[in-house]
Amino acid sequence: MSLPRAWAQVPALVLSCLAAAVWASGRNTALFQGLNAAASGLPAALWAMLTVCGSVLGAIALLAPTLKTQPRWLASAFLAAPLAVLFSEGSKRYFDVLRPAGVLAADSFNLIGQKLYVHAFPSGHSTTAFVAAAAIVLAWPQAGRRHRAGLLVLGVAGLVAFSRIAVGAHWPLDVLTGATGGWLCGAWGVWLSARLRFWEGPGGVRAMATVALATSLALLFVDAGQPDVRLFRIGLAAWGIGGAAAALMQGREDFQQ
């Protein structure tokens, strides 16, 4: 269960280099406007649904059904969470960067969902998406198939992160920095999961399933800033509730045996 070093390092290196290039170019605002305009060619509901998946509640709901077969994925994400929160929320408060809505005229970009003004840097949704991606890729059970799975998972995480630009909530530098930090935090969580192996026993799976059940239920009442995709949010919550309930039932069967 050793951490695959190349996979742990290369995505973070690429993302950090892209972030540095955007910062050095001084074109963060222009790049946001171009990407945001390009994204408006696709349905707003698509970007809203992707951005809901990048919320903490959405990400846990997505991973909940994997508890039955790959509990290490969610365990790695949970172990990464404290460091990820410190990175994301701490940086938001320290740098206190204004979001696009706090800088640009309302008619100069496409806004989808809730209008936010402050605490732009880094993107918390991007951090969450790449924590989940790292947990899956770096803890992938078959090393020989990690390459193919990794490209797919990174692509999905990239779309979720990009949705934050598409909905008008974050600058490109926020997204790239959040993704970099999320990947590194996720790698830390995978490393810890090889040492704190609570996820191998039915008790650990039940505890994670209980948390996943509670957060998925909360998704029914929290719109994650995108009230126009309520049916999708309900469906995502049901997905998480079903996955968590299945893991709880399996854990009960294992305990009875």
NUDRENVEX-196477 format. One record per residue (C-alpha): x, z, y; residue in three letters. Coordinates in pm, 1 decimal. Each point is the difference from the previous one (the first is absolute). Layout:
u X | w Z | v Y | residuo ALA
...
END
This chain:
u 0.0 | w 0.0 | v 0.0 | residuo MET
u 289.0 | w -65.2 | v 236.4 | residuo SER
u -83.0 | w -140.3 | v 341.6 | residuo LEU
u 69.4 | w -376.5 | v 18.0 | residuo PRO
u 245.0 | w 3.5 | v 289.2 | residuo ARG
u -21.7 | w -367.2 | v 94.9 | residuo ALA
u -376.8 | w 14.0 | v 23.3 | residuo TRP
u 16.8 | w 325.8 | v 192.2 | residuo ALA
u 248.7 | w -134.0 | v 253.4 | residuo GLN
u -59.6 | w -372.9 | v 53.6 | residuo VAL
u -361.4 | w 7.0 | v 130.8 | residuo PRO
u 88.2 | w 283.3 | v 238.0 | residuo ALA
u 307.4 | w -188.6 | v 119.8 | residuo LEU
u -197.9 | w -321.1 | v 61.3 | residuo VAL
u -277.7 | w 182.9 | v 184.5 | residuo LEU
u 241.3 | w 199.3 | v 213.7 | residuo SER
u 194.5 | w -315.0 | v 91.5 | residuo CYS
u -323.7 | w -169.8 | v 104.0 | residuo LEU
u -92.7 | w 303.4 | v 209.7 | residuo ALA
u 342.7 | w -0.6 | v 164.2 | residuo ALA
u -28.9 | w -372.7 | v 73.0 | residuo ALA
u -339.6 | w 46.4 | v 167.0 | residuo VAL
u 130.8 | w 290.9 | v 207.4 | residuo TRP
u 316.7 | w -186.5 | v 102.7 | residuo ALA
u -192.2 | w -313.6 | v 94.1 | residuo SER
u -219.4 | w 182.7 | v 250.0 | residuo GLY
u -292.6 | w -212.8 | v -115.9 | residuo ARG
u -210.5 | w 269.9 | v -163.5 | residuo ASN
u -297.0 | w -64.9 | v 230.1 | residuo THR
u 21.0 | w -379.2 | v -19.4 | residuo ALA
u 31.5 | w 15.1 | v -377.5 | residuo LEU
u -303.7 | w 225.5 | v -21.6 | residuo PHE
u -209.5 | w -237.8 | v 207.2 | residuo GLN
u 104.9 | w -300.4 | v -207.2 | residuo GLY
u -61.1 | w 167.7 | v -335.9 | residuo LEU
u -325.3 | w 158.4 | v 113.6 | residuo ASN
u -127.7 | w -336.8 | v 121.5 | residuo ALA
u 103.0 | w -170.8 | v -324.7 | residuo ALA
u -177.9 | w 266.5 | v -205.9 | residuo ALA
u -324.3 | w -61.6 | v 190.2 | residuo SER
u -34.9 | w -324.2 | v -195.1 | residuo GLY
u -105.5 | w 205.3 | v -303.8 | residuo LEU
u -317.7 | w 212.2 | v -24.0 | residuo PRO
u 15.6 | w 331.0 | v 183.1 | residuo ALA
u -154.3 | w 169.5 | v -303.3 | residuo ALA
u 303.5 | w -94.3 | v -211.0 | residuo LEU
u 241.2 | w 177.4 | v 233.7 | residuo TRP
u -235.7 | w 296.1 | v 34.1 | residuo ALA
u -18.8 | w 42.0 | v -377.3 | residuo MET
u 376.9 | w -26.1 | v -37.9 | residuo LEU
u 56.2 | w 258.0 | v 271.3 | residuo THR
u -242.3 | w 241.7 | v -171.1 | residuo VAL
u 212.1 | w -35.8 | v -315.1 | residuo CYS
u 300.8 | w 112.0 | v 203.6 | residuo GLY
u -159.0 | w 328.5 | v 102.6 | residuo SER
u 101.3 | w 306.0 | v -200.9 | residuo VAL
u -349.3 | w 35.0 | v -146.1 | residuo LEU
u -15.4 | w -368.8 | v -85.6 | residuo GLY
u 340.7 | w -4.4 | v -167.4 | residuo ALA
u -80.6 | w 302.1 | v -216.5 | residuo ILE
u -331.1 | w -157.7 | v -102.7 | residuo ALA
u 178.0 | w -321.6 | v -96.6 | residuo LEU
u 250.2 | w 186.6 | v -217.3 | residuo LEU
u -247.7 | w 242.5 | v -157.3 | residuo ALA
u -88.1 | w -221.0 | v -301.9 | residuo PRO
u 370.0 | w -19.7 | v -94.0 | residuo THR
u 0.8 | w 372.7 | v -81.4 | residuo LEU
u -110.0 | w -68.8 | v -358.2 | residuo LYS
u 287.6 | w -232.0 | v -83.3 | residuo THR
u 266.5 | w 39.2 | v 272.2 | residuo GLN
u -33.3 | w 349.4 | v 150.3 | residuo PRO
u 357.0 | w -15.1 | v 128.5 | residuo ARG
u -104.7 | w -247.3 | v 270.2 | residuo TRP
u -235.9 | w 236.3 | v 176.0 | residuo LEU
u 229.8 | w 294.5 | v -72.0 | residuo ALA
u 284.7 | w -182.7 | v 175.7 | residuo SER
u -223.7 | w -75.0 | v 298.0 | residuo ALA
u -110.5 | w 363.6 | v 23.5 | residuo PHE
u 360.0 | w 121.7 | v -19.2 | residuo LEU
u 96.6 | w -246.8 | v 272.7 | residuo ALA
u -288.4 | w 105.8 | v 224.3 | residuo ALA
u 160.8 | w 299.1 | v 180.3 | residuo PRO
u 305.0 | w -202.2 | v 102.9 | residuo LEU
u -217.3 | w -299.2 | v 92.5 | residuo ALA
u -225.2 | w 216.0 | v 219.7 | residuo VAL
u 303.5 | w 154.4 | v 168.2 | residuo LEU
u 146.8 | w -344.3 | v 64.4 | residuo PHE
u -320.8 | w -163.6 | v 122.6 | residuo SER
u -171.0 | w 278.8 | v 193.7 | residuo GLU
u 324.0 | w 149.0 | v 127.7 | residuo GLY
u 117.6 | w -335.5 | v 134.2 | residuo SER
u -338.3 | w -71.5 | v 158.2 | residuo LYS
u 15.0 | w 323.3 | v 197.6 | residuo ARG
u 366.4 | w -29.7 | v 88.1 | residuo TYR
u 2.2 | w -361.3 | v 123.0 | residuo PHE
u -364.3 | w -4.7 | v 123.3 | residuo ASP
u -14.6 | w -379.6 | v 39.0 | residuo VAL
u -315.7 | w -157.6 | v 139.5 | residuo LEU
u -192.9 | w -233.7 | v -229.3 | residuo ARG
u -97.6 | w -354.7 | v 100.7 | residuo PRO
u -336.4 | w 119.1 | v 134.4 | residuo ALA
u 184.3 | w 238.9 | v 230.2 | residuo GLY
u 225.2 | w -272.9 | v 140.1 | residuo VAL
u -172.1 | w -338.8 | v -16.6 | residuo LEU
u -319.0 | w -125.9 | v 160.7 | residuo ALA
u -296.1 | w 17.4 | v -234.5 | residuo ALA
u -54.1 | w -378.4 | v 6.5 | residuo ASP
u 364.0 | w -82.1 | v -80.4 | residuo SER
u -10.7 | w 89.2 | v -370.1 | residuo PHE
u -239.5 | w 30.0 | v -290.2 | residuo ASN
u -121.9 | w 354.3 | v -70.4 | residuo LEU
u -181.3 | w 86.6 | v -322.4 | residuo ILE
u -150.0 | w 345.3 | v -43.7 | residuo GLY
u 83.3 | w 315.6 | v 189.1 | residuo GLN
u 195.9 | w -26.6 | v 325.0 | residuo LYS
u 310.7 | w 220.7 | v -10.9 | residuo LEU
u 237.4 | w 60.8 | v 289.9 | residuo TYR
u 284.6 | w 233.7 | v -93.4 | residuo VAL
u 241.9 | w 99.6 | v -277.1 | residuo HIS
u 89.2 | w -353.4 | v -104.4 | residuo ALA
u 348.6 | w 43.7 | v -145.5 | residuo PHE
u 19.7 | w -18.9 | v -298.0 | residuo PRO
u -308.3 | w -132.2 | v -177.6 | residuo SER
u -142.5 | w 265.9 | v -230.6 | residuo GLY
u -196.9 | w -255.7 | v -201.6 | residuo HIS
u 317.5 | w -201.5 | v -60.5 | residuo SER
u 178.9 | w 316.8 | v -107.2 | residuo THR
u -279.7 | w 81.8 | v -244.7 | residuo THR
u -14.7 | w -353.6 | v -140.7 | residuo ALA
u 373.1 | w -7.4 | v -69.1 | residuo PHE
u 6.7 | w 351.5 | v -145.5 | residuo VAL
u -258.8 | w -121.0 | v -252.2 | residuo ALA
u 190.5 | w -325.2 | v -57.6 | residuo ALA
u 326.6 | w 182.7 | v -64.6 | residuo ALA
u -173.1 | w 242.4 | v -236.4 | residuo ALA
u -132.3 | w -289.1 | v -207.5 | residuo ILE
u 304.1 | w -227.6 | v 5.7 | residuo VAL
u 273.5 | w 259.0 | v -43.9 | residuo LEU
u -192.3 | w 184.2 | v -273.4 | residuo ALA
u -105.6 | w -320.6 | v -175.0 | residuo TRP
u 3.2 | w 81.2 | v -375.0 | residuo PRO
u 156.3 | w -329.8 | v -115.0 | residuo GLN
u 327.6 | w -68.0 | v 180.6 | residuo ALA
u 10.7 | w -358.9 | v -122.9 | residuo GLY
u -326.2 | w -79.3 | v 178.6 | residuo ARG
u 71.6 | w 190.9 | v 320.4 | residuo ARG
u 114.2 | w -312.8 | v 185.2 | residuo HIS
u -330.1 | w -183.1 | v -38.1 | residuo ARG
u -213.8 | w 306.8 | v 60.8 | residuo ALA
u 216.0 | w 104.9 | v 292.8 | residuo GLY
u -44.8 | w -325.8 | v 187.0 | residuo LEU
u -378.0 | w 19.7 | v -42.9 | residuo LEU
u -24.2 | w 364.1 | v 105.5 | residuo VAL
u 227.9 | w -53.9 | v 299.1 | residuo LEU
u -211.1 | w -297.0 | v 103.1 | residuo GLY
u -319.4 | w 205.8 | v -8.2 | residuo VAL
u 164.0 | w 287.9 | v 188.3 | residuo ALA
u 127.4 | w -249.6 | v 256.0 | residuo GLY
u -351.5 | w -132.6 | v 56.3 | residuo LEU
u -134.8 | w 351.9 | v 45.4 | residuo VAL
u 275.6 | w 73.9 | v 251.1 | residuo ALA
u -55.4 | w -330.8 | v 180.0 | residuo PHE
u -369.3 | w 85.0 | v 31.8 | residuo SER
u 98.4 | w 261.9 | v 257.0 | residuo ARG
u 120.6 | w -281.1 | v 226.6 | residuo ILE
u -303.4 | w -211.0 | v -86.1 | residuo ALA
u -246.5 | w 273.9 | v 101.0 | residuo VAL
u 193.5 | w 58.4 | v 323.4 | residuo GLY
u 110.6 | w 356.6 | v -80.6 | residuo ALA
u 379.2 | w -32.6 | v -20.3 | residuo HIS
u 303.0 | w -191.0 | v 123.2 | residuo TRP
u 221.3 | w -185.1 | v -251.8 | residuo PRO
u 276.5 | w 257.2 | v 50.5 | residuo LEU
u -244.2 | w 279.2 | v -92.7 | residuo ASP
u -93.3 | w -180.1 | v -319.6 | residuo VAL
u 354.1 | w -85.1 | v -110.6 | residuo LEU
u 128.7 | w 349.6 | v 72.5 | residuo THR
u -294.8 | w 160.1 | v -176.8 | residuo GLY
u 51.6 | w -224.7 | v -302.5 | residuo ALA
u 370.9 | w 84.9 | v -14.0 | residuo THR
u -63.7 | w 372.6 | v 19.1 | residuo GLY
u -284.9 | w -21.5 | v -249.3 | residuo GLY
u 214.8 | w -181.2 | v -255.7 | residuo TRP
u 281.9 | w 253.8 | v 30.4 | residuo LEU
u -244.6 | w 291.7 | v -23.2 | residuo CYS
u -159.1 | w -162.0 | v -304.9 | residuo GLY
u 343.7 | w -37.1 | v -161.4 | residuo ALA
u 58.7 | w 370.1 | v 63.9 | residuo TRP
u -333.1 | w 76.9 | v -167.7 | residuo GLY
u 91.8 | w -206.5 | v -307.0 | residuo VAL
u 336.6 | w 175.5 | v -21.5 | residuo TRP
u -173.8 | w 338.2 | v 16.4 | residuo LEU
u -256.2 | w -102.9 | v -262.7 | residuo SER
u 282.0 | w -44.0 | v -252.0 | residuo ALA
u 91.2 | w 364.5 | v 53.5 | residuo ARG
u -337.6 | w 162.8 | v 65.9 | residuo LEU
u -186.0 | w -134.4 | v -300.7 | residuo ARG
u -333.5 | w 176.6 | v 49.9 | residuo PHE
u -172.6 | w -336.1 | v -31.6 | residuo TRP
u 82.7 | w -21.6 | v -372.2 | residuo GLU
u -238.7 | w 278.0 | v -97.3 | residuo GLY
u -381.5 | w 4.0 | v 6.7 | residuo PRO
u 1.4 | w 284.9 | v 252.5 | residuo GLY
u 200.9 | w -201.5 | v 249.6 | residuo GLY
u -221.8 | w -304.6 | v -45.7 | residuo VAL
u -312.6 | w 210.8 | v 48.9 | residuo ARG
u 140.6 | w 148.4 | v 320.6 | residuo ALA
u 79.2 | w -345.1 | v 140.5 | residuo MET
u -337.9 | w -132.0 | v -111.4 | residuo ALA
u -173.3 | w 287.2 | v 178.8 | residuo THR
u 180.8 | w -86.4 | v 323.2 | residuo VAL
u -78.2 | w -370.5 | v -47.5 | residuo ALA
u -365.8 | w 80.2 | v -64.0 | residuo LEU
u -25.2 | w 209.1 | v 317.3 | residuo ALA
u 172.9 | w -257.9 | v 219.2 | residuo THR
u -204.9 | w -285.5 | v -144.5 | residuo SER
u -318.5 | w 191.9 | v 72.8 | residuo LEU
u 126.5 | w 54.3 | v 356.1 | residuo ALA
u 35.2 | w -377.1 | v 34.1 | residuo LEU
u -379.9 | w -21.0 | v -13.8 | residuo LEU
u -23.5 | w 186.8 | v 328.3 | residuo PHE
u 311.2 | w -115.4 | v 188.1 | residuo VAL
u -5.1 | w -353.8 | v 138.7 | residuo ASP
u 381.7 | w -20.3 | v 44.3 | residuo ALA
u -56.5 | w -167.6 | v 335.5 | residuo GLY
u -177.2 | w -300.4 | v -152.5 | residuo GLN
u -376.0 | w 70.3 | v -3.2 | residuo PRO
u -92.5 | w -365.9 | v -53.8 | residuo ASP
u 123.2 | w -1.2 | v -362.0 | residuo VAL
u -206.8 | w 295.5 | v -114.9 | residuo ARG
u -104.0 | w -165.2 | v -328.8 | residuo LEU
u 362.6 | w -67.5 | v -89.3 | residuo PHE
u 90.0 | w 360.2 | v 80.6 | residuo ARG
u -282.2 | w 121.6 | v -226.0 | residuo ILE
u 120.5 | w -231.2 | v -276.7 | residuo GLY
u 358.3 | w 122.1 | v 39.8 | residuo LEU
u -121.3 | w 359.2 | v -10.6 | residuo ALA
u -195.0 | w -73.5 | v -319.9 | residuo ALA
u 313.3 | w -158.0 | v -150.6 | residuo TRP
u 197.8 | w 315.2 | v 76.1 | residuo GLY
u -274.0 | w 236.0 | v -117.2 | residuo ILE
u -35.3 | w -190.3 | v -327.1 | residuo GLY
u 374.2 | w -1.5 | v -61.6 | residuo GLY
u 37.6 | w 368.9 | v 79.0 | residuo ALA
u -300.5 | w 93.2 | v -215.7 | residuo ALA
u 139.6 | w -200.3 | v -293.3 | residuo ALA
u 332.3 | w 183.2 | v 29.1 | residuo ALA
u -177.9 | w 336.5 | v 14.1 | residuo LEU
u -200.2 | w -83.3 | v -310.7 | residuo MET
u 312.6 | w -112.3 | v -182.7 | residuo GLN
u 177.4 | w 318.9 | v 102.3 | residuo GLY
u -290.1 | w 207.9 | v -133.0 | residuo ARG
u 10.0 | w -187.6 | v -333.2 | residuo GLU
u 376.4 | w 58.1 | v -29.6 | residuo ASP
u -49.4 | w 370.4 | v 76.6 | residuo PHE
u -272.3 | w 32.4 | v -263.6 | residuo GLN
u 218.9 | w -166.9 | v -259.9 | residuo GLN
END
